[in-house]
Amino acid sequence: MIYQTVQGEDVPALGMGTWQITGEDCYDAVRDGLDIGYRHIDTA
């Protein structure tokens, strides 16, 4: 499922969060997420 922002950008409905993951663990998690197809990474 894809949502569209008010600016017209498409954003995947399912995202991967990185809250409380730091350093190399965060890097590895994001890299692995991208490898398996995640395109919405929440790093706030």
Backbone bond lengths (Angstrom), bond angles and torsions (degrees), N, CA, C in turn:
res aa  C-N    CA-C-N  psi(-1)  N-CA   C-N-CA  omega(-1)  CA-C   N-CA-C  phi
1 M - - - 1.443 - - 1.523 108.31 -
2 I 1.311 115.44 139.15 1.461 122.39 -179.43 1.527 108.74 -122.09
3 Y 1.323 115.98 136.79 1.463 121.35 172.47 1.519 108.15 -105.77
4 Q 1.318 115.91 154.49 1.454 120.11 177.45 1.527 109.05 -115.43
5 T 1.344 116.29 130.73 1.457 121.04 178.39 1.523 109.80 -74.97
6 V 1.329 116.78 168.63 1.464 120.12 178.11 1.530 111.49 -64.53
7 Q 1.328 116.76 -20.45 1.463 120.85 176.80 1.529 111.96 -84.46
8 G 1.344 116.61 -2.94 1.458 120.62 178.19 1.518 114.93 90.87
9 E 1.325 117.82 8.85 1.464 121.59 179.56 1.521 110.41 -86.28
10 D 1.315 117.01 140.51 1.461 121.86 176.05 1.523 110.41 -85.10
11 V 1.337 116.23 135.06 1.461 122.80 179.34 1.527 107.85 -131.96
12 P 1.339 117.54 127.13 1.464 119.00 177.42 1.529 111.01 -59.70
13 A 1.338 116.67 142.35 1.462 121.59 -179.66 1.525 111.62 -69.24
14 L 1.307 117.72 -31.63 1.460 121.99 -179.31 1.518 109.15 -102.37
15 G 1.325 115.57 125.47 1.455 120.16 -179.97 1.514 111.27 -125.38
16 M 1.312 114.76 168.54 1.462 122.11 178.76 1.524 107.94 -109.65
17 G 1.325 117.38 126.79 1.456 121.66 179.01 1.522 111.79 -95.23
18 T 1.327 115.63 149.83 1.469 120.27 -179.85 1.529 112.11 -120.69
19 W 1.331 117.43 17.13 1.461 121.39 -177.10 1.520 110.58 -58.62
20 Q 1.308 116.30 130.23 1.463 126.07 177.92 1.526 113.66 66.48
21 I 1.309 118.28 17.54 1.467 121.17 171.79 1.522 105.81 -105.15
22 T 1.322 117.47 129.71 1.458 120.08 -176.06 1.522 111.50 -127.20
23 G 1.319 113.68 163.94 1.451 122.08 171.92 1.515 115.04 55.09
24 E 1.327 114.58 -138.32 1.459 121.52 -176.12 1.526 112.12 -63.48
25 D 1.337 117.41 -32.64 1.468 119.98 177.17 1.528 110.50 -60.92
26 C 1.333 116.90 -41.63 1.461 121.24 178.89 1.525 110.25 -66.41
27 Y 1.314 116.32 -45.75 1.465 120.93 178.63 1.526 110.27 -56.53
28 D 1.325 116.32 -48.77 1.469 120.81 -178.99 1.527 111.63 -63.19
29 A 1.334 117.27 -41.86 1.462 120.95 -179.08 1.525 111.19 -64.14
30 V 1.326 117.04 -44.33 1.468 120.40 179.59 1.522 110.17 -66.34
31 R 1.310 117.30 -44.06 1.472 120.50 178.34 1.522 110.58 -59.46
32 D 1.328 116.83 -45.92 1.468 120.43 179.18 1.528 111.06 -64.67
33 G 1.327 117.05 -40.16 1.460 120.43 177.40 1.522 111.85 -60.16
34 L 1.331 116.29 -44.65 1.464 120.11 177.42 1.525 111.05 -63.84
35 D 1.325 116.41 -39.26 1.472 120.76 179.36 1.525 112.34 -61.03
36 I 1.344 116.91 -34.33 1.468 118.58 -177.78 1.528 112.83 -94.90
37 G 1.344 116.74 3.16 1.453 119.14 171.45 1.511 118.01 115.70
38 Y 1.340 118.43 -3.38 1.468 118.87 177.05 1.523 109.39 -63.96
39 R 1.332 115.95 138.09 1.461 121.44 176.76 1.519 111.49 -128.34
40 H 1.333 117.03 0.53 1.466 122.83 178.16 1.528 106.32 -121.04
41 I 1.327 116.49 101.07 1.461 122.49 -178.63 1.530 108.04 -112.02
42 D 1.341 117.06 117.36 1.462 122.55 -179.76 1.521 108.35 -93.38
43 T 1.329 116.29 109.48 1.467 120.79 -179.12 1.525 112.42 -110.79
44 A 1.324 117.05 12.17 1.470 120.47 -178.01 1.518 111.12 -67.07
